[in-house]
Amino acid sequence: MENQLTNQPILIVGAPRSGTTLLSALLSSHSRIACGPETHFFSKLDPLALKAAVQDRAWPAKGVTLLKSLKLSGAPVHQLFNLEINEIANYLQRQQPSVSALLEALTKLHAQKQGKPRWAEKTPNHQLHLPAIRTAFPNATILRIVRDPRDSALSMRKLPWASQSVLANCYLWTHWYYSSRSFFNTDSNTLTIRYEDLLAQPNETLQLICDRISEPFEQSMLNTSQAATSVAPSNEPWKQQVSQPIDASRAYVWRRKLPQELWNAASHICQAGIEEFGYELTSKPSKTVMMYHLSRPFIESNQSLITNAANKGIHLKAVRIEALKTGKRYPDVIFCDLPDCGETKAQRLLNTCLFATMLIQRRRARNNNYYLPACVDTAQVPEVDKKLCAFFLRLLGEPKSSGRTGELFTATAWNPPKQAKETASQMK
C-alpha cells in the first residue's frame, strides 16, 4: 500500500530572488510532481473572505469569485494555470468546503491535467503566512530555500516592485527572516536548503529533498527546460533564466558586484541570517542602535548614513513599535518616523497614550530617545494623533545632533546624498 504521505502537497517559500523559481522548476520536472506559477493565495486573499467563502451556504460561489480575483503581474492566475472558471467551479462542487480545497482547485486540478498525482506550490511571500498554511495543510512539507542575503538584495533590483537600494532590500530580507524564524525552528515538517548548495551539488541536494518528501530522485529533474514554462510565465521576464542549465557561477555575486563601501552595512543588517545559514560575515558590529522605523523611503534617502554607521562598527537595526511597547529595553532608540496610531478614534487615543507611556518609561530607565528633526516636523501632518506623538517625542527625547550618537548623522534626513545616488548607479 502506497504511503499516504507521498501524495501530500509541497509548498515552496523563500525570500525574493532566493531561488524559489529554480527549485519549483526542478521539482516540477519530476514525473510525479506538478508545480504551476505563483498563486499568492495566502498573501492576497483576506482570511475573513476565505472564512466567509468556506461558510457560504451557496458553496462554492464566493470561493470561485475569490479565485477569479487572483492575479499575477496583471494576468489572472487561473489562466496561467490553463484552467477555466467552470472547471474550478465543477471541481469545488465535488469537494467539502475548506480553505485547502480552494487552493487545490488551482494546484490539484493543474496536476491532474498533467497526469501527476502530486502538486507543489511556490509563492515566495507565503513565507510570511506560514501558520495559515500549516492550518490548511497540516501534513504538507514546507520547503524553504535560502540564498546569501546580499545576493538576494542585489538581485531584487530586477523586480518591478523592489528597491534599487541594496540596503533597503537587505532590511526587507531581514524582516522576512525574523518573521518566519520561529516557525522553522519549531515545525518539524520543513526543510531548508541553500541555493548555493543546489548550484554546486544539485544531485546531492535534490536527493536530500526527495528523501524528505518520500519520492525517488530522478535524473530528469535536472532538466528544467520544459517545466520552466509552467513556473515562469512570460509576463515575468526576470524568471526566464530558470530554463537554462544550472550554473554555479550565479553564487556569491555580491563579492563581484556589490561596492565594498556597502559590505559592512549589508553584513550588519543581515547578520543573524548570514550566521545561521553559514555565509561569510565581512564584519561584526561593536554596537547596535535601534531605529524606529526604517522605512524604504528613509533608507533610500539616507543610505550613506547607514553605511557610515556600519563602517564605524554601528548597526542601525530596525525596530517595530510593538517591541518598544512590550517593555523591551534598548539603550538607544532613534525615531526617524512617527507611529501610525490606528484607524478609529479609540485606537488612535489608546496608541498615542501608549506611545507617550513608553517614552516616559524609557526616560526613567535612563534609555535614550533620539529623533530626527524631520520626524517631529508636523507642518505637513494633518493627523492630530501624529502631532501629539511628535509633541511627546520632542518633550521626552533629544534631537539627532546631541548625545552619544550625534556623530553618526552626517546625512540630511529625507534628502538623498550624492554619494547614495552614485553608489546606486554603480550597481546597475
BAGUKE-658025 format. One record per residue (C-alpha): y, x, z; residue in three letters. Coordinates in steps of 0.02 Angstrom, whole numbers, padded with zeros to 5 digits, always signed. Example, Ala and Ser with C-alpha at 12.3 -4.5 7.8 and 13.67 -1.06 7.14 Angstrom:
<rs>
-00225+00615+00390ALA -00053+00684+00357SER 
</rs>
This chain:
<rs>
+00000+00000+00000MET +00168+00070-00051GLU +00280+00122+00091ASN +00412-00013+00111GLN +00547+00116+00141LEU +00526+00189-00033THR +00620+00040-00105ASN +00763+00044+00020GLN +00938+00070-00053PRO +01027+00236-00057ILE +01214+00244-00027LEU +01312+00398-00076ILE +01478+00440+00006VAL +01594+00589+00017GLY +01775+00641+00018ALA +01864+00631-00150PRO +01809+00764-00275ARG +01662+00822-00169SER +01526+00799-00300GLY +01478+00617-00270THR +01477+00581-00457THR +01362+00728-00492LEU +01244+00677-00352LEU +01237+00497-00413SER +01200+00555-00591ALA +01060+00668-00530LEU +00981+00527-00430LEU +01004+00403-00572SER +00906+00522-00684SER +00753+00488-00576HIS +00627+00371-00656SER +00631+00252-00505ARG +00817+00253-00458ILE +00965+00172-00545ALA +01146+00203-00499CYS +01295+00122-00583GLY +01482+00153-00566PRO +01578+00137-00404GLU +01588-00040-00333THR +01718-00016-00194HIS +01629-00165-00118PHE +01663-00124+00065PHE +01834-00046+00037SER +01913-00180-00073LYS +01833-00341-00010LEU +01905-00410+00152ASP +01771-00427+00289PRO +01836-00601+00332LEU +01823-00653+00149ALA +01645-00587+00143LEU +01602-00684+00301LYS +01677-00843+00226ALA +01578-00817+00066ALA +01415-00798+00162VAL +01450-00952+00268GLN +01509-01059+00123ASP +01407-01217+00102ARG +01433-01203-00085ALA +01349-01032-00089TRP +01368-00929-00194PRO +01533-00993-00266ALA +01650-00892-00156LYS +01539-00739-00170GLY +01542-00744-00359VAL +01732-00757-00355THR +01741-00604-00242LEU +01628-00501-00355LEU +01728-00555-00506LYS +01886-00488-00423SER +01819-00311-00403LEU +01899-00187-00523LYS +01881-00001-00553LEU +02028+00085-00637SER +02081-00084-00707GLY +01909-00134-00775ALA +01803-00273-00696PRO +01661-00192-00601VAL +01530-00318-00658HIS +01569-00275-00838GLN +01548-00089-00801LEU +01375-00136-00735PHE +01343-00227-00901ASN +01324-00391-00809LEU +01387-00566-00849GLU +01458-00679-00714ILE +01325-00810-00748ASN +01189-00678-00718GLU +01267-00637-00550ILE +01280-00822-00502ALA +01100-00857-00552ASN +01038-00708-00452TYR +01134-00759-00295LEU +01072-00938-00305GLN +00897-00870-00277ARG +00949-00765-00126GLN +00981-00807+00055GLN +01169-00795+00091PRO +01210-00620+00154SER +01330-00476+00125VAL +01186-00370+00064SER +01140-00499-00069ALA +01319-00496-00134LEU +01316-00308-00165LEU +01140-00315-00235GLU +01199-00444-00362ALA +01277-00291-00444LEU +01165-00147-00396THR +00992-00225-00391LYS +01020-00326-00550LEU +01078-00166-00635HIS +00919-00076-00579ALA +00807-00219-00633GLN +00883-00219-00807LYS +00840-00033-00818GLN +00663-00066-00759GLY +00685+00033-00599LYS +00629-00028-00427PRO +00762+00058-00325ARG +00952+00065-00328TRP +01083+00186-00268ALA +01269+00152-00249GLU +01409+00279-00248LYS +01584+00244-00187THR +01666+00394-00103PRO +01782+00296+00010ASN +01639+00196+00081HIS +01636+00345+00199GLN +01773+00251+00291LEU +01666+00094+00306HIS +01501+00161+00372LEU +01475+00037+00516PRO +01492-00109+00394ALA +01367-00027+00276ILE +01243+00002+00415ARG +01257-00179+00473THR +01224-00244+00297ALA +01087-00117+00257PHE +01005-00062+00420PRO +00866+00037+00333ASN +00967+00115+00192ALA +00980+00303+00177THR +01161+00361+00175ILE +01186+00525+00082LEU +01346+00622+00112ARG +01394+00765+00000ILE +01524+00888+00063VAL +01619+01023-00028ARG +01732+01161+00032ASP +01883+01053+00077PRO +02004+01173-00008ARG +01911+01147-00171ASP +01914+00959-00144SER +02100+00964-00109ALA +02134+01064-00266LEU +02026+00950-00372SER +02104+00791-00301MET +02259+00833-00401ARG +02164+00769-00555LYS +02156+00595-00480LEU +02293+00473-00531PRO +02321+00412-00354TRP +02312+00579-00260ALA +02450+00701-00216SER +02498+00855-00313GLN +02517+00941-00145SER +02357+01031-00094VAL +02408+01023+00088LEU +02434+00834+00080ALA +02259+00821+00008ASN +02193+00934+00146CYS +02263+00815+00277TYR +02182+00669+00184LEU +02015+00760+00181TRP +02030+00791+00369THR +02065+00607+00402HIS +01906+00559+00310TRP +01809+00691+00403TYR +01863+00636+00577TYR +01845+00451+00534SER +01659+00473+00495SER +01606+00620+00602ARG +01538+00521+00749SER +01435+00409+00633PHE +01347+00555+00552PHE +01319+00636+00721ASN +01229+00482+00788THR +01148+00392+00641ASP +00975+00463+00607SER +00953+00389+00432ASN +01083+00501+00350THR +01077+00665+00258LEU +01221+00784+00223THR +01210+00911+00084ILE +01335+01038+00020ARG +01400+01034-00157TYR +01390+01223-00166GLU +01204+01220-00120ASP +01173+01088-00253LEU +01253+01202-00383LEU +01168+01363-00326ALA +00996+01291-00285GLN +00980+01123-00374PRO +00791+01112-00367ASN +00778+01150-00182GLU +00923+01036-00136THR +00856+00890-00238LEU +00684+00917-00161GLN +00765+00902+00011LEU +00846+00738-00042ILE +00687+00671-00118CYS +00591+00710+00040ASP +00718+00610+00141ARG +00714+00458+00025ILE +00524+00466+00005SER +00524+00498-00182GLU +00440+00637-00281PRO +00554+00767-00357PHE +00564+00754-00547GLU +00624+00894-00659GLN +00710+00764-00767SER +00836+00738-00626MET +00925+00896-00682LEU +00970+00818-00850ASN +01119+00704-00816THR +01173+00678-00997SER +01105+00501-01006GLN +01139+00445-00828ALA +01320+00504-00841ALA +01365+00355-00949THR +01317+00238-00806SER +01401+00328-00661VAL +01555+00394-00751ALA +01636+00256-00855PRO +01752+00303-00997SER +01905+00235-00908ASN +01890+00376-00779GLU +01905+00535-00884PRO +01911+00651-00733TRP +01725+00619-00708LYS +01664+00664-00882GLN +01614+00840-00831GLN +01462+00765-00744VAL +01368+00756-00909SER +01373+00945-00927GLN +01241+01064-00858PRO +01255+01116-00677ILE +01371+01266-00665ASP +01378+01372-00507ALA +01550+01439-00556SER +01625+01273-00501ARG +01605+01327-00320ALA +01744+01405-00216TYR +01879+01381-00347VAL +02012+01393-00211TRP +01984+01581-00197ARG +02047+01598-00376ARG +02172+01458-00395LYS +02248+01422-00225LEU +02405+01529-00194PRO +02374+01645-00048GLN +02526+01583+00047GLU +02432+01418+00069LEU +02267+01492+00126TRP +02305+01491+00312ASN +02381+01317+00312ALA +02234+01243+00216ALA +02110+01329+00332SER +02201+01268+00488HIS +02211+01088+00427ILE +02026+01079+00383CYS +01962+01198+00518GLN +01841+01079+00604ALA +01754+01032+00442GLY +01757+01209+00374ILE +01668+01272+00529GLU +01544+01128+00541GLU +01487+01146+00361PHE +01481+01336+00360GLY +01626+01382+00247TYR +01740+01532+00258GLU +01888+01516+00377LEU +02031+01630+00324THR +02115+01622+00495SER +02113+01527+00658LYS +02273+01457+00733PRO +02329+01525+00900SER +02418+01363+00943LYS +02410+01180+00891THR +02561+01066+00887VAL +02532+00881+00861MET +02637+00790+00731MET +02664+00602+00725TYR +02636+00556+00592HIS +02612+00672+00446LEU +02636+00551+00303SER +02607+00602+00124ARG +02795+00598+00079PRO +02836+00707+00228PHE +02702+00836+00186ILE +02753+00840+00003GLU +02936+00865+00050SER +02905+00995+00185ASN +02758+01098+00126GLN +02848+01260+00168SER +02870+01201+00348LEU +02682+01181+00367ILE +02650+01344+00276THR +02775+01442+00382ASN +02698+01372+00542ALA +02522+01419+00486ALA +02575+01596+00442ASN +02642+01610+00621LYS +02474+01553+00689GLY +02527+01373+00724ILE +02429+01224+00662HIS +02531+01066+00636LEU +02398+00934+00668LYS +02416+00750+00627ALA +02400+00631+00774VAL +02393+00442+00774ARG +02499+00339+00891ILE +02340+00261+00964GLU +02285+00432+01028ALA +02452+00456+01116LEU +02449+00282+01194LYS +02273+00305+01263THR +02336+00438+01382GLY +02280+00596+01293LYS +02393+00738+01343ARG +02460+00856+01212TYR +02585+00989+01270PRO +02695+00971+01115ASP +02713+00822+01001VAL +02839+00819+00860ILE +02887+00649+00794PHE +02930+00652+00610CYS +02922+00463+00591ASP +02936+00303+00693LEU +02784+00193+00725PRO +02753+00028+00638ASP +02752-00089+00786CYS +02666-00240+00709GLY +02690-00397+00607GLU +02728-00530+00738THR +02871-00531+00864LYS +02746-00522+01008ALA +02659-00371+00932GLN +02823-00282+00899ARG +02885-00312+01076LEU +02723-00255+01156LEU +02704-00099+01048ASN +02886-00049+01071THR +02862-00059+01260CYS +02701+00041+01248LEU +02790+00172+01143PHE +02928+00190+01273ALA +02800+00196+01414THR +02704+00333+01325MET +02862+00437+01305LEU +02904+00416+01489ILE +02729+00467+01542GLN +02735+00620+01432ARG +02906+00668+01504ARG +02842+00650+01682ARG +02691+00758+01640ALA +02811+00892+01575ARG +02747+00873+01399ASN +02873+00899+01260ASN +02929+00762+01141ASN +03019+00836+00992TYR +03091+00739+00847TYR +03169+00773+00680LEU +03345+00704+00655PRO +03288+00608+00501ALA +03163+00519+00611CYS +03291+00441+00727VAL +03424+00408+00596ASP +03406+00219+00587THR +03554+00182+00473ALA +03433+00130+00335GLN +03305+00047+00452VAL +03330-00141+00468PRO +03190-00172+00594GLU +03253-00197+00771VAL +03091-00128+00846ASP +03109+00035+00750LYS +03290+00052+00807LYS +03230+00031+00986LEU +03093+00161+00961CYS +03223+00281+00892ALA +03334+00249+01043PHE +03193+00288+01165PHE +03144+00443+01067LEU +03323+00511+01074ARG +03330+00470+01260LEU +03163+00547+01306LEU +03143+00684+01176GLY +03229+00837+01108GLU +03290+00872+00932PRO +03191+00990+00821LYS +03309+01138+00844SER +03281+01151+01032SER +03137+01208+01139GLY +02992+01324+01103ARG +02954+01252+00931THR +03129+01262+00861GLY +03094+01419+00762GLU +02967+01326+00655LEU +03085+01208+00572PHE +03172+01308+00439THR +03146+01172+00307ALA +03254+01017+00295THR +03159+00857+00328ALA +03136+00743+00178TRP +03217+00871+00063ASN +03091+00962-00050PRO +03119+01151-00030PRO +03125+01254-00188LYS +02977+01354-00127GLN +02867+01199-00116ALA +02912+01149-00293LYS +02873+01322-00360GLU +02707+01327-00267THR +02659+01157-00338ALA +02697+01216-00515SER +02588+01371-00490GLN +02437+01262-00453MET +02446+01162-00615LYS 
</rs>
